[in-house]
Amino acid sequence: MKFVDEVVIEVHAGNGGNGCVSFRREKFIPFGGPNGGDGGRGGHVIARADANLNTLVDFRFSKVHRARNGEHGRGSDQYGAGGQDKVLRMPVGTLIYDAQTGELIADLVRDGQEVILAHGGRGGLGNLHFKSSVNRAPRESTRGEEGEHRTLRLELKVLADVGLLGMPNAGKSTLISAVSNARPKIADYPFTTLYPNLGVVRLGPGRSFVIADIPGLIEGAAEGQGLGHQFLRHLQRTRLLLHIVDMAPMDDGADPVKDVRAIVAELKKYDPALAAKPRWLVLNKLDLLPAEQRDAAVKSLLRRLRYTGPVFPISALAREGLEPLLHAIAEHLGQNQPVPSVEPDPRFRDEHSV
């Protein structure tokens, strides 16, 4: 399935039905009075978060979504039926913006959450509402209101506790496949990861967390090099970043220190708040270094970076050093509360009513 994380759609709520002008006419009842019913409410357009979805691809080619109109009122005090609501299933983590104003309408952060995107028009009043002591035979009614019409921009930010970042081919996909149920494409060339992958790490009963792997960054991503910044938004909700560093010896003279600094610079260009998140260094592929050189290589890297935070030497492929890393992550997440969701426009409700 193609991964789509941003799309623009139109939503049209249903129009309300018109009220009816009618009078009761029965034998021996010459003045039965008005009995025209009201029109039904137009259907709402509703967004519903669905944990079984992980992409907005369903909206890629289906751009316009309409709810049903309400039925018109009828005689004999019959009210028109309300129009059927249009429910749009979206992945958990979807942000919904008004495309015209840019205001945030909703942030879908839990499975089953519902938000009205466009309200259906109210039904018109039948003539039975206009009778009075001086107007026994009203011939008045009102038309139903038009439903709301909005152009919306949908943006998906995956919900994960931990985010992986690093240069292409640093071993992020190998790591997530080694510690979770995710099965991303793994190959010996750069940019094998073309879209975010999510995996659930389970350490025991009641101890689990979600980890996200995004395509690798390179220097100049802000200027469109590589895959650019288009997937960095998926790290903005995470509580911890794991910076995967390739420690394997390179024939082309690549410098891991330069790579680390380049990634940090790209994070600051994209979002200073993202760069300020807790970030741990995970030194991968140490199994490719001779055993007697590993400690010296790690100390040299940390000295040149002047880095004093948590460091985890591992080999994702050989599954070495993963246990201490995973337990440290679980302890960190247990001590830190989840990032609060973005507050939506207060004019929109999480519940819908008939």
Secondary structure by P-SEA (a helix, b strand, c coil): ccccccccbbbbbbbbbbbbbbbbbcccccccccbbbbbbbcccbbbbbbcccccccccccccbbbbbbbbbbbcccbbbbccbbbbbbbccccccccccccccccccccccccccccccbbbbbccccccccccccccbbbbbbbcccbbbbbbbbbbccbbbbbcccccaaaaaaaccccccccccccccccbbbbbbbbccccccbbbbbccccccccccccccccccccccccccbbbbccccccccccccaaaaaaaaaaaaaaccccccccbbbbbbcccccccccaaaaaaaaaaaaaccccbbbbbccccccaaaaaaaaaaaaaaaccccccccccccccccccc
